[in-house]
Amino acid sequence: MKLVVTNGYLIDPSQGLNTGKDLLIEDGRVAGLLDRGEPAPKDAEVFDATGLLVAPGFIDLHVHLREPGQEYKETIATGAAAAVAGGWTSICAMPNTDPVNDSPAVTRFILEQGERAGLANVFPIGALTKGSGGKELSEMGELKNAGIVAVSDDGRPVPNAGMMRRAMEYARGFDLTVVDHCQDYSLSAGGVMHEGRWSLILGLRGMPAAAEEVDAVRDCALARLTGARVHLAHVSTRGALEAVRRAKELGLRATCEAAPHHWTLTDEAVADYDTNMKMSPPLRSKDHVGALLEGLRDGTIDAIATDHAPHHADEKGLEFDQAPFGVTGLETAVGLAFDLVHQGVISLERLVELCATNPASIFSLEGRGTLRKNSWADITILDPEHHWTFDVSKSKSKSRNTPFDGRSFKGAAVATIVAGRVVYLHPDFARITASKQSEFAAGG
């Protein structure tokens, strides 16, 4: 199978590319770049990307697919469908399934279900400790052989520094990145939102920023001690970012990600007690949001990840204190990231770096996050000028717990290609391409 993506504007930070080129794909791999007007193979299909950006496939390092065990919330197939609709060609599935992904059998099941869906690439993340209980290390070598790409206990962070040290040392032996949800439960227990002015006004128990920051400092110190690769999930506080910044200055292998809801919303959004504003870590105050924007701008934050966490409407329909933490995000993240571009916070190149180049490097995903010759032909095609409104009733996800229903955006993923196969086309794609008069140029 051959495909040529023509007339697009290519952005690939892995090669320093920012230019108008055609992209030739053969047998699911990038076969090369063609100059405009250079003839393509006669037997190739043509995808006209006039006026659009062509980028390496976006990779989400942090999603919850709920299968096995909680298929009423999401399945691997529905999660993958939401992913490609949002422009993500690859998604990394957290291990908090039922049973927990701490065995090769569960890892293989997730991989098989992902292949059966035939949409986004699904990369399992294995549990750091057995049952994510924080007491006994998982068999990381067996899990890696089965196909995991990283290890994490996700929402059940290892509470003991000694155990985390041993986990990092063990993971380093298998060249696996340790992903940590930084939260000291002795500080945050019982909290349901950010501790501050709004938690006092609303009468809700707060989770102090220090609960995240204490663990972030601990993890960076242990990264220095062990030499392990550590990745801090969904950073949300100024202090956590400072810990990562200092670790980078010391040359440690420390990285971090930010979720769009954390740089877009503040704790004031909880004022109506809408449980779609309840997530962990919680929405923070303006000071912390400002720190996230600076981290996105200056390179401290390495990746954008959704922390897609679907829940059934009956669960989210409980009182704020009782409802589960988490929101969906696969279909709105790219639109929210484009807000950063249009506001001048980051460049288009930086957007691609955050969503493709860096995520591939953080989890060592060979042949991903680049348009180099012989890499996998995973491609996200973007229209920075497309105006659209998110309607959660049309979501591909099984769940509807989003804080962004009805929100309007400028900028969208309009096509998603995985291994050379077009797996998603935006409903407005034909109209979009017909309305374009010239190819997109930087600053145009």
DOPA-350998 format. One line per 2 residues: number of its first residue (from 1); their letters; for each residue x, y, z of C-alpha. Coordinates in steps of 0.1 Angstrom, whole numbers. Layout:
N
NUM> A> X:Y:Z ~ ...
***
This chain:
444
1> MK> 0:0:0 ~ 13:34:-10
3> LV> 0:68:1 ~ 12:103:-7
5> VT> 3:132:16 ~ 5:162:-8
7> NG> 6:200:-5 ~ 9:200:33
9> YL> 32:220:55 ~ 55:196:74
11> ID> 66:203:110 ~ 90:177:125
13> PS> 112:189:154 ~ 131:156:153
15> QG> 146:167:120 ~ 143:204:123
17> LN> 118:204:95 ~ 94:233:90
19> TG> 87:233:53 ~ 64:225:24
21> KD> 70:189:13 ~ 51:159:2
23> LL> 52:128:23 ~ 55:93:7
25> IE> 43:63:26 ~ 48:26:17
27> DG> 38:-4:37 ~ 30:15:68
29> RV> 64:33:69 ~ 77:67:58
31> AG> 94:61:25 ~ 107:96:21
33> LL> 100:133:15 ~ 92:147:-20
35> DR> 97:182:-33 ~ 66:199:-46
37> GE> 60:188:-81 ~ 82:157:-78
39> PA> 62:128:-93 ~ 49:102:-69
41> PK> 44:65:-77 ~ 15:61:-101
43> DA> 0:34:-79 ~ -1:56:-48
45> EV> -33:70:-32 ~ -32:107:-27
47> FD> -42:126:4 ~ -45:163:-3
49> AT> -34:183:27 ~ -36:217:11
51> GL> -35:244:37 ~ -29:219:66
53> LV> -1:210:89 ~ 14:175:87
55> AP> 31:164:119 ~ 44:132:134
57> GF> 16:112:151 ~ 7:126:185
59> ID> 13:103:215 ~ -6:105:247
61> LH> 15:92:276 ~ -14:90:301
63> VH> -48:75:295 ~ -72:52:314
65> LR> -90:27:292 ~ -108:8:320
67> EP> -106:-25:302 ~ -103:-52:316
69> GQ> -128:-48:345 ~ -147:-16:340
71> EY> -159:-18:304 ~ -191:1:314
73> KE> -169:32:316 ~ -147:27:286
75> TI> -133:-1:264 ~ -100:-2:246
77> AT> -119:2:213 ~ -140:32:224
79> GA> -110:48:240 ~ -89:43:208
81> AA> -118:58:188 ~ -118:89:210
83> AV> -81:91:206 ~ -79:91:168
85> AG> -108:116:167 ~ -87:139:189
87> GW> -56:135:167 ~ -37:109:188
89> TS> -21:81:169 ~ -8:64:201
91> IC> -21:61:236 ~ -3:47:267
93> AM> -27:29:290 ~ -23:32:328
95> PN> -24:-1:348 ~ -53:7:371
97> TD> -76:-19:355 ~ -93:-48:372
99> PV> -73:-69:375 ~ -43:-45:377
101> ND> -19:-48:348 ~ 8:-65:369
103> SP> 10:-97:348 ~ 20:-106:313
105> AV> -15:-120:307 ~ -31:-86:313
107> TR> -5:-68:292 ~ -10:-92:263
109> FI> -48:-88:266 ~ -46:-50:263
111> LE> -23:-53:233 ~ -46:-78:216
113> QG> -77:-56:222 ~ -58:-26:208
115> ER> -48:-45:177 ~ -84:-58:173
117> AG> -97:-22:174 ~ -74:-12:146
119> LA> -73:25:154 ~ -47:41:177
121> NV> -16:22:188 ~ -22:11:224
123> FP> 9:8:246 ~ 3:-7:280
125> IG> 20:7:311 ~ 27:-20:337
127> AL> 22:-17:375 ~ 52:-6:395
129> TK> 42:-29:424 ~ 21:-60:426
131> GS> -16:-50:426 ~ -3:-14:428
133> GG> -3:-20:465 ~ 31:-4:471
135> KE> 45:-33:490 ~ 61:-58:466
137> LS> 78:-50:433 ~ 61:-63:401
139> EM> 79:-86:377 ~ 91:-58:355
141> GE> 112:-79:332 ~ 84:-103:324
143> LK> 60:-73:318 ~ 85:-56:295
145> NA> 89:-89:275 ~ 51:-89:272
147> GI> 50:-54:258 ~ 48:-27:285
149> VA> 65:7:278 ~ 68:21:313
151> VS> 59:13:349 ~ 36:32:373
153> DD> 12:27:402 ~ -7:58:388
155> GR> -33:70:413 ~ -19:49:441
157> PV> 16:64:444 ~ 42:45:463
159> PN> 41:60:499 ~ 74:47:511
161> AG> 106:63:498 ~ 126:31:504
163> MM> 102:11:482 ~ 103:38:456
165> RR> 141:37:456 ~ 141:-1:450
167> AM> 115:3:423 ~ 136:29:405
169> EY> 167:8:407 ~ 148:-23:394
171> AR> 132:-3:366 ~ 165:11:356
173> GF> 178:-24:350 ~ 152:-29:323
175> DL> 155:7:310 ~ 119:14:319
177> TV> 107:49:328 ~ 90:52:362
179> VD> 59:73:360 ~ 46:88:393
181> HC> 14:105:404 ~ 30:127:430
183> QD> 7:129:460 ~ 15:125:497
185> YS> -17:110:511 ~ -7:120:546
187> LS> -13:156:535 ~ -41:152:510
189> AG> -63:125:526 ~ -100:133:524
191> GV> -94:163:501 ~ -116:168:471
193> MH> -103:201:456 ~ -73:224:459
195> EG> -67:238:494 ~ -71:275:493
197> RW> -95:304:492 ~ -122:286:472
199> SL> -121:254:492 ~ -128:276:523
201> IL> -156:294:506 ~ -172:262:493
203> GL> -168:243:525 ~ -149:215:508
205> RG> -119:197:522 ~ -87:208:504
207> MP> -57:191:490 ~ -27:214:495
209> AA> -1:220:468 ~ 25:207:492
211> AE> 10:172:489 ~ 22:171:453
213> EV> 54:190:458 ~ 67:168:486
215> DA> 66:137:464 ~ 79:156:434
217> VR> 110:166:454 ~ 114:130:467
219> DC> 112:115:433 ~ 138:139:418
221> AL> 161:132:448 ~ 157:95:442
223> AR> 163:99:405 ~ 197:115:414
225> LT> 204:86:438 ~ 195:58:414
227> GA> 201:72:380 ~ 167:60:369
229> RV> 144:77:344 ~ 115:93:363
231> HL> 85:110:347 ~ 61:131:368
233> AH> 25:127:357 ~ 1:157:353
235> VS> 22:183:373 ~ -1:210:386
237> TR> 19:231:411 ~ 46:257:410
239> GA> 67:237:435 ~ 65:205:415
241> LE> 77:223:384 ~ 106:239:403
243> AV> 116:204:414 ~ 117:192:378
245> RR> 135:223:367 ~ 163:218:393
247> AK> 166:182:384 ~ 171:191:347
249> EL> 197:216:357 ~ 216:188:375
251> GL> 214:166:344 ~ 190:141:359
253> RA> 168:119:337 ~ 136:137:350
255> TC> 107:147:328 ~ 71:158:333
257> EA> 38:162:316 ~ 9:187:319
259> AP> -28:180:313 ~ -49:206:294
261> HH> -75:211:322 ~ -47:222:346
263> WT> -35:251:325 ~ -70:260:313
265> LT> -91:261:345 ~ -87:272:380
267> DE> -102:261:413 ~ -128:288:409
269> AV> -144:265:384 ~ -156:243:413
271> AD> -179:271:425 ~ -210:254:411
273> YD> -201:220:426 ~ -199:205:391
275> TN> -183:171:395 ~ -169:174:360
277> MK> -145:198:376 ~ -133:172:401
279> MS> -99:156:392 ~ -67:145:409
281> PP> -45:165:411 ~ -72:191:415
283> LR> -77:223:396 ~ -53:248:412
285> SK> -52:286:418 ~ -42:312:393
287> DH> -6:313:406 ~ -1:276:398
289> VG> -18:279:364 ~ 6:308:356
291> AL> 35:285:366 ~ 23:258:342
293> LE> 21:283:313 ~ 56:294:320
295> GL> 67:257:322 ~ 51:250:288
297> RD> 69:281:274 ~ 104:276:288
299> GT> 107:238:282 ~ 104:226:318
301> ID> 73:207:308 ~ 82:179:283
303> AI> 48:166:272 ~ 11:173:269
305> AT> -10:143:282 ~ -47:141:287
307> DH> -51:119:318 ~ -83:107:300
309> AP> -103:93:329 ~ -138:82:319
311> HH> -165:76:345 ~ -202:66:342
313> AD> -228:93:346 ~ -243:77:376
315> EK> -209:79:394 ~ -203:115:385
317> GL> -239:123:394 ~ -231:118:431
319> EF> -225:147:455 ~ -191:164:450
321> DQ> -176:148:480 ~ -186:113:468
323> AP> -180:115:431 ~ -149:99:416
325> FG> -119:120:404 ~ -113:123:367
327> VT> -124:138:334 ~ -122:127:298
329> GL> -98:146:275 ~ -88:128:244
331> ET> -110:148:220 ~ -104:182:234
333> AV> -67:183:243 ~ -55:194:209
335> GL> -80:222:207 ~ -69:234:241
337> AF> -32:231:230 ~ -40:253:200
339> DL> -52:280:224 ~ -16:282:237
341> VH> -4:287:201 ~ -29:314:193
343> QG> -22:332:226 ~ 15:332:218
345> VI> 25:310:247 ~ 41:283:225
347> SL> 50:280:188 ~ 36:254:164
349> ER> 70:236:166 ~ 67:235:203
351> LV> 32:221:201 ~ 45:192:180
353> EL> 74:187:203 ~ 51:184:233
355> CA> 27:160:217 ~ 49:139:195
357> TN> 87:143:196 ~ 92:143:234
359> PA> 66:117:243 ~ 82:92:219
361> SI> 116:99:236 ~ 103:97:272
363> FS> 90:61:267 ~ 116:51:241
365> LE> 89:44:215 ~ 111:34:185
367> GR> 100:48:151 ~ 74:71:166
369> GT> 73:108:170 ~ 92:115:138
371> LR> 87:116:100 ~ 122:102:93
373> KN> 126:76:66 ~ 116:41:77
375> SW> 98:54:108 ~ 62:43:114
377> AD> 38:63:92 ~ 18:77:122
379> IT> 7:112:112 ~ -15:138:127
381> IL> -29:164:102 ~ -39:197:117
383> DP> -58:228:108 ~ -48:257:131
385> EH> -76:279:118 ~ -106:255:120
387> HW> -134:268:143 ~ -154:241:161
389> TF> -174:234:192 ~ -172:203:213
391> DV> -205:185:217 ~ -200:157:243
393> SK> -232:139:231 ~ -212:131:199
395> SK> -181:119:218 ~ -165:86:207
397> SK> -159:78:244 ~ -184:58:264
399> SR> -183:84:291 ~ -194:121:292
401> NT> -175:135:322 ~ -159:165:305
403> PF> -155:201:318 ~ -155:213:281
405> DG> -189:204:267 ~ -200:233:245
407> RS> -166:250:245 ~ -155:265:212
409> FK> -121:261:198 ~ -98:274:170
411> GA> -76:246:157 ~ -82:209:154
413> AV> -68:176:142 ~ -87:169:110
415> AT> -72:136:100 ~ -53:108:118
417> IV> -31:83:100 ~ -18:52:117
419> AG> 8:29:100 ~ -1:46:67
421> RV> -38:40:70 ~ -63:69:74
423> VY> -82:59:106 ~ -101:92:111
425> LH> -113:121:90 ~ -130:151:106
427> PD> -166:154:95 ~ -159:188:81
429> FA> -128:177:63 ~ -142:179:28
431> RI> -155:214:34 ~ -123:224:51
433> TA> -101:214:22 ~ -124:229:-4
435> SK> -123:262:13 ~ -85:264:14
437> QS> -70:288:-11 ~ -33:282:-4
439> EF> -11:261:18 ~ -5:271:54
441> AA> 27:290:60 ~ 43:299:93
443> GG> 28:331:105 ~ 1:330:78
***
